[in-house]
Amino acid sequence: MKDKYNRNLFKWQKKLIDNFSLSSRRKKLQQFYKYFSPQKNDLILDVGVGEDELCYSDNLLEKEYLYPERIVVVGIDENLYKLKKRYPKVRIIICDGKNLPFKDLTFDIAYSNAVIEHVGDHISQQLFLKEIMRVSSKGAFITTPNKYFPIEFHTNILLLHFLPQKYFDWVVKLFKLDWATGDYMNLLSFKKFKDLFPNSCNVKILKNKILGFTATFTAICKKI
């Protein structure tokens, strides 16, 4: 499992990855504040949250947002309710992000960090975005890794994701990373990410760089 893999990393390697992850997610959280300026009474939907926290940067919104009582967390993790012990003020609902159990415009802002690459194929990703936009009145904040960054962020293996799927699966099984096989992720390029968004929103894609390479994308998608 992923948590076992994380524990087996060299200490220096894990520390380096954790520090990078925290820096990257703090930067994206600042982008969220800058472009949406959430207010005290804004209701925020965080889509695609998991219960596992392998480092401090996981579930950073729930950790550092000033008004956690205004956050509703949704995800498919059957253990998601365990988060209540860590974040007693947030509301937690287990559901699929492609079929949200909320009325139109229930929330002010939707937030989803590095989830869309895990929801399935192109059609599933479009449905995921359509649902998020349906339930939010102001728009959505969506992030995802860049398909063409040299390191595959989920396994932290150089150039792995450029291999055809059958060879990708062979390598990850060799490294005992079976959780990353099959349809675990469908990484996106800049164009494919931007093309997912419906015409009903005005989308701006930010390129977050590391050493001159675009590592992740942040989509600021606001209702027209």
Backbone hydrogen bonds in HBPLUS format (Angstrom, degrees):
<---DONOR---> <-ACCEPTOR-->    atom                        ^
c    i                          cat <-CA-CA->   ^        H-A-AA   ^      H-
h    n   atom  resd res      DA  || num        DHA   H-A  angle D-A-AA Bond
n    s   type  num  typ     dist DA aas  dist angle  dist       angle   num
A0005-TYR N   A0001-MET O   3.01 MM   4  6.35 158.1  2.05 153.5 160.1     1
A0006-ASN N   A0002-LYS O   2.96 MM   4  6.21 157.3  2.01 149.3 155.3     2
A0007-ARG N   A0003-ASP O   3.07 MM   4  6.31 150.4  2.17 141.1 148.3     3
A0008-ASN N   A0004-LYS O   3.14 MM   4  6.38 137.4  2.33 142.8 153.7     4
A0008-ASN N   A0005-TYR O   3.12 MM   3  5.20 130.8  2.37  97.4 110.5     5
A0009-LEU N   A0006-ASN O   3.35 MM   3  5.55 165.0  2.37 106.0 110.4     6
A0013-GLN N   A0010-PHE O   3.02 MM   3  5.06 115.9  2.45  96.6 112.8     7
A0014-LYS N   A0010-PHE O   2.85 MM   4  6.14 164.0  1.88 163.3 167.1     8
A0015-LYS N   A0011-LYS O   2.95 MM   4  6.09 161.9  1.98 147.5 152.9     9
A0016-LEU N   A0012-TRP O   2.97 MM   4  6.09 156.0  2.03 140.5 147.0    10
A0017-ILE N   A0013-GLN O   2.98 MM   4  6.21 163.5  2.01 151.1 155.3    11
A0018-ASP N   A0014-LYS O   2.81 MM   4  5.96 163.2  1.84 153.2 158.3    12
A0019-ASN N   A0015-LYS O   2.92 MM   4  6.04 160.0  1.96 147.5 152.8    13
A0020-PHE N   A0016-LEU O   3.01 MM   4  6.19 159.6  2.05 146.7 152.4    14
A0021-SER N   A0017-ILE O   2.85 MM   4  6.02 163.7  1.87 150.8 155.9    15
A0022-LEU N   A0018-ASP O   2.92 MM   4  6.12 161.4  1.96 149.4 154.0    16
A0023-SER N   A0019-ASN O   3.03 MM   4  6.18 164.4  2.05 147.6 152.0    17
A0024-SER N   A0020-PHE O   2.86 MM   4  6.04 165.2  1.88 156.6 160.8    18
A0025-ARG N   A0021-SER O   2.91 MM   4  6.04 165.4  1.93 152.0 155.9    19
A0026-ARG N   A0022-LEU O   2.88 MM   4  5.92 151.4  1.96 145.7 153.8    20
A0027-LYS N   A0023-SER O   3.07 MM   4  6.20 153.0  2.15 142.0 149.0    21
A0028-LYS N   A0024-SER O   3.07 MM   4  6.39 153.8  2.14 143.4 150.4    22
A0029-LEU N   A0025-ARG O   2.86 MM   4  6.04 149.9  1.95 141.8 150.4    23
A0030-GLN N   A0026-ARG O   2.99 MM   4  6.24 149.9  2.08 145.0 152.4    24
A0031-GLN N   A0027-LYS O   3.04 MM   4  6.38 142.7  2.18 139.6 150.2    25
A0032-PHE N   A0028-LYS O   2.95 MM   4  6.30 150.1  2.04 145.1 153.0    26
A0033-TYR N   A0029-LEU O   3.07 MM   4  6.44 156.6  2.13 146.6 151.7    27
A0034-LYS N   A0030-GLN O   2.91 MM   4  6.08 157.6  1.96 145.9 152.5    28
A0035-TYR N   A0031-GLN O   2.93 MM   4  6.03 171.1  1.94 157.4 158.3    29
A0036-PHE N   A0032-PHE O   3.04 MM   4  5.80 148.9  2.14 144.4 151.6    30
A0037-SER N   A0033-TYR O   2.90 MM   4  4.80 137.9  2.08 120.8 130.8    31
A0042-ASP N   A0039-GLN O   3.04 MM   3  5.29 156.5  2.10 110.4 117.9    32
A0108-ASP N   A0043-LEU O   2.89 MM  65  5.26 149.5  1.99 138.8 148.9    33
A0109-ILE N   A0043-LEU O   3.31 MM  66  6.64 162.9  2.34 149.4 153.7    34
A0044-ILE N   A0070-ARG O   2.83 MM  26  6.11 174.4  1.83 173.4 174.4    35
A0072-VAL N   A0044-ILE O   2.81 MM  28  6.19 157.3  1.86 164.9 172.3    36
A0045-LEU N   A0109-ILE O   2.95 MM  64  6.41 159.2  1.99 154.9 161.8    37
A0111-TYR N   A0045-LEU O   2.72 MM  66  5.94 156.6  1.77 170.4 166.9    38
A0046-ASP N   A0072-VAL O   2.84 MM  26  6.12 165.2  1.86 158.4 163.5    39
A0074-VAL N   A0046-ASP O   3.00 MM  28  6.30 161.8  2.03 169.3 166.0    40
A0047-VAL N   A0111-TYR O   2.81 MM  64  6.19 157.2  1.86 164.9 171.7    41
A0048-GLY N   A0074-VAL O   2.83 MM  26  5.85 134.8  2.03 132.5 146.8    42
A0049-VAL N   A0074-VAL O   3.04 MM  25  6.08 159.0  2.09 147.5 145.8    43
A0058-ASP N   A0055-CYS O   3.18 MM   3  5.89 158.5  2.23 119.0 124.7    44
A0063-LYS N   A0059-ASN O   3.24 MM   4  6.55 144.6  2.37 142.4 152.7    45
A0063-LYS N   A0060-LEU O   3.11 MM   3  4.95 120.4  2.48  91.4 106.7    46
A0064-GLU N   A0060-LEU O   2.93 MM   4  6.05 158.2  1.98 158.2 162.0    47
A0065-TYR N   A0061-LEU O   2.93 MM   4  5.38 151.4  2.01 147.3 149.5    48
A0070-ARG N   A0067-TYR O   2.93 MM   3  5.71 165.8  1.95 125.9 130.2    49
A0071-ILE N   A0068-PRO O   3.08 MM   3  5.30 153.5  2.15 118.5 117.0    50
A0091-ARG N   A0071-ILE O   3.14 MM  20  6.49 171.1  2.15 157.5 158.6    51
A0073-VAL N   A0091-ARG O   2.73 MM  18  6.04 169.6  1.74 171.1 170.5    52
A0093-ILE N   A0073-VAL O   2.86 MM  20  6.22 156.3  1.92 164.4 172.5    53
A0095-CYS N   A0075-GLY O   2.92 MM  20  5.52 140.9  2.08 128.6 138.4    54
A0080-LEU N   A0077-ASP O   3.00 MM   3  5.21 157.5  2.05 119.8 119.9    55
A0082-LYS N   A0079-ASN O   2.95 MM   3  5.79 163.9  1.98 126.8 132.0    56
A0083-LEU N   A0080-LEU O   2.98 MM   3  5.84 164.9  2.00 123.9 128.4    57
A0084-LYS N   A0081-TYR O   3.07 MM   3  5.65 160.8  2.10 114.1 119.8    58
A0085-LYS N   A0082-LYS O   3.23 MM   3  5.99 154.1  2.30 117.4 121.9    59
A0086-ARG N   A0083-LEU O   2.91 MM   3  5.24 126.8  2.20 104.9 118.9    60
A0087-TYR N   A0083-LEU O   2.74 MM   4  5.93 158.4  1.78 160.6 168.4    61
A0090-VAL N   A0087-TYR O   3.24 MM   3  5.89 153.9  2.31 118.7 124.9    62
A0099-ASN N   A0096-ASP O   2.93 MM   3  5.41 164.3  1.96 118.0 122.7    63
A0105-LEU N   A0134-ARG O   2.99 MM  29  6.28 161.5  2.02 134.0 139.3    64
A0107-PHE N   A0135-VAL O   2.82 MM  28  5.93 171.1  1.82 178.6 175.5    65
A0137-SER N   A0107-PHE O   2.82 MM  30  6.23 147.5  1.92 145.8 154.6    66
A0138-LYS N   A0108-ASP O   2.85 MM  30  5.45 158.5  1.90 148.3 153.3    67
A0110-ALA N   A0139-GLY O   3.07 MM  29  6.43 161.7  2.11 149.7 155.4    68
A0141-PHE N   A0110-ALA O   2.81 MM  31  6.16 153.6  1.88 145.6 153.3    69
A0112-SER N   A0141-PHE O   2.86 MM  29  6.26 150.1  1.95 168.7 172.6    70
A0143-THR N   A0112-SER O   3.04 MM  31  6.54 151.1  2.12 160.6 165.1    71
A0114-ALA N   A0143-THR O   3.04 MM  29  5.20 135.6  2.24 105.9 117.3    72
A0118-HIS N   A0115-VAL O   2.77 MM   3  5.51 164.2  1.79 129.3 134.3    73
A0186-ASN N   A0117-GLU O   2.59 MM  69  4.86 146.5  1.69 140.2 152.2    74
A0125-GLN N   A0121-ASP O   2.90 MM   4  6.19 153.3  1.97 154.8 163.3    75
A0126-GLN N   A0122-HIS O   2.99 MM   4  6.27 152.3  2.06 146.7 153.9    76
A0127-LEU N   A0123-ILE O   2.99 MM   4  6.27 157.7  2.05 148.5 154.4    77
A0128-PHE N   A0124-SER O   2.90 MM   4  6.10 154.4  1.96 145.9 153.1    78
A0129-LEU N   A0125-GLN O   3.07 MM   4  6.32 161.3  2.10 147.7 151.4    79
A0130-LYS N   A0126-GLN O   2.88 MM   4  6.07 157.3  1.93 148.5 155.7    80
A0131-GLU N   A0127-LEU O   2.96 MM   4  6.16 158.1  2.01 151.4 155.7    81
A0132-ILE N   A0128-PHE O   3.11 MM   4  6.35 161.6  2.15 146.7 151.9    82
A0133-MET N   A0129-LEU O   2.92 MM   4  6.11 163.9  1.94 154.7 158.7    83
A0134-ARG N   A0130-LYS O   2.93 MM   4  6.03 143.4  2.07 139.1 149.7    84
A0135-VAL N   A0131-GLU O   3.23 MM   4  6.49 152.1  2.31 151.6 155.6    85
A0223-LYS N   A0138-LYS O   3.08 MM  85  5.69 163.2  2.11 127.9 131.7    86
A0140-ALA N   A0221-CYS O   2.66 MM  81  5.14 150.5  1.75 149.8 159.1    87
A0221-CYS N   A0140-ALA O   2.95 MM  81  5.14 166.6  1.96 172.2 167.7    88
A0142-ILE N   A0219-ALA O   3.07 MM  77  5.03 164.3  2.10 143.5 148.1    89
A0219-ALA N   A0142-ILE O   2.64 MM  77  5.03 178.6  1.64 167.3 167.8    90
A0144-THR N   A0217-PHE O   3.07 MM  73  5.46 149.1  2.17 145.9 151.3    91
A0217-PHE N   A0144-THR O   2.82 MM  73  5.46 165.7  1.84 167.1 171.8    92
A0146-ASN N   A0215-ALA O   2.85 MM  69  5.37 164.6  1.87 138.7 133.9    93
A0149-PHE N   A0146-ASN O   3.19 MM   3  5.54 167.7  2.21 118.0 117.5    94
A0147-LYS N   A0188-LEU O   2.95 MM  41  5.07 159.3  1.99 134.8 133.8    95
A0159-LEU N   A0150-PRO O   2.71 MM   9  5.27 170.4  1.71 171.4 174.2    96
A0152-GLU N   A0157-ILE O   3.17 MM   5  5.55 174.8  2.17 137.0 138.6    97
A0156-ASN N   A0152-GLU O   2.62 MM   4  5.21 133.9  1.82 153.5 169.4    98
A0162-PHE N   A0159-LEU O   3.17 MM   3  5.69 165.5  2.19 117.0 121.4    99
A0163-LEU N   A0160-LEU O   3.14 MM   3  5.90 169.0  2.15 123.2 126.4   100
A0167-TYR N   A0164-PRO O   3.02 MM   3  5.54 126.4  2.32 113.7 127.0   101
A0168-PHE N   A0164-PRO O   2.89 MM   4  6.09 158.2  1.93 157.1 163.9   102
A0169-ASP N   A0165-GLN O   2.84 MM   4  6.04 166.8  1.86 156.6 158.9   103
A0170-TRP N   A0166-LYS O   3.14 MM   4  6.24 147.6  2.25 129.5 138.2   104
A0171-VAL N   A0167-TYR O   3.00 MM   4  6.24 159.8  2.04 150.4 154.1   105
A0172-VAL N   A0168-PHE O   3.04 MM   4  6.32 171.5  2.04 160.1 161.7   106
A0173-LYS N   A0169-ASP O   3.00 MM   4  6.07 151.9  2.08 144.4 152.0   107
A0174-LEU N   A0170-TRP O   3.02 MM   4  6.18 146.9  2.13 139.2 148.6   108
A0174-LEU N   A0171-VAL O   3.04 MM   3  4.97 115.8  2.47  93.2 109.3   109
A0175-PHE N   A0171-VAL O   3.05 MM   4  6.42 142.2  2.19 146.1 156.3   110
A0177-LEU N   A0172-VAL O   2.58 MM   5  4.84 165.6  1.60 154.6 153.8   111
A0176-LYS N   A0173-LYS O   2.92 MM   3  4.67 156.4  1.98 101.1 106.3   112
A0180-ALA N   A0177-LEU O   2.91 MM   3  5.87 170.5  1.92 132.8 135.9   113
A0181-THR N   A0178-ASP O   3.14 MM   3  5.52 169.6  2.15 119.9 120.9   114
A0184-TYR N   A0181-THR O   3.28 MM   3  5.91 152.6  2.36 127.0 135.0   115
A0193-PHE N   A0189-SER O   2.94 MM   4  5.98 155.1  2.01 148.7 155.7   116
A0194-LYS N   A0190-PHE O   2.99 MM   4  6.18 167.9  2.00 153.6 156.8   117
A0195-ASP N   A0191-LYS O   2.89 MM   4  6.03 157.5  1.94 152.1 158.6   118
A0196-LEU N   A0193-PHE O   3.21 MM   3  5.48 151.6  2.29 104.9 113.2   119
A0197-PHE N   A0194-LYS O   3.30 MM   3  5.95 154.9  2.37 115.9 121.1   120
A0201-CYS N   A0198-PRO O   3.37 MM   3  6.15 154.0  2.45 120.2 120.7   121
A0224-ILE N   A0200-SER O   3.45 MM  24  6.21 164.8  2.48 143.0 139.6   122
A0202-ASN N   A0222-LYS O   2.71 MM  20  5.25 163.5  1.74 162.5 163.2   123
A0222-LYS N   A0202-ASN O   3.04 MM  20  5.25 169.9  2.05 140.4 138.1   124
A0204-LYS N   A0220-ILE O   2.95 MM  16  5.10 150.1  2.04 131.4 141.0   125
A0220-ILE N   A0204-LYS O   2.80 MM  16  5.10 169.2  1.81 154.3 157.8   126
A0206-LEU N   A0218-THR O   2.71 MM  12  4.95 170.9  1.71 153.3 154.4   127
A0218-THR N   A0206-LEU O   2.96 MM  12  4.95 155.5  2.02 138.2 144.3   128
A0208-ASN N   A0216-THR O   2.92 MM   8  5.22 168.1  1.93 158.1 158.5   129
A0215-ALA N   A0208-ASN O   2.72 MM   7  5.80 148.7  1.81 150.6 158.6   130
A0216-THR N   A0208-ASN O   3.27 MM   8  5.22 161.0  2.31 139.1 144.8   131
A0210-ILE N   A0213-PHE O   2.68 MM   3  5.21 152.4  1.75 150.7 158.3   132
A0213-PHE N   A0210-ILE O   2.91 MM   3  5.21 164.5  1.93 121.6 122.5   133
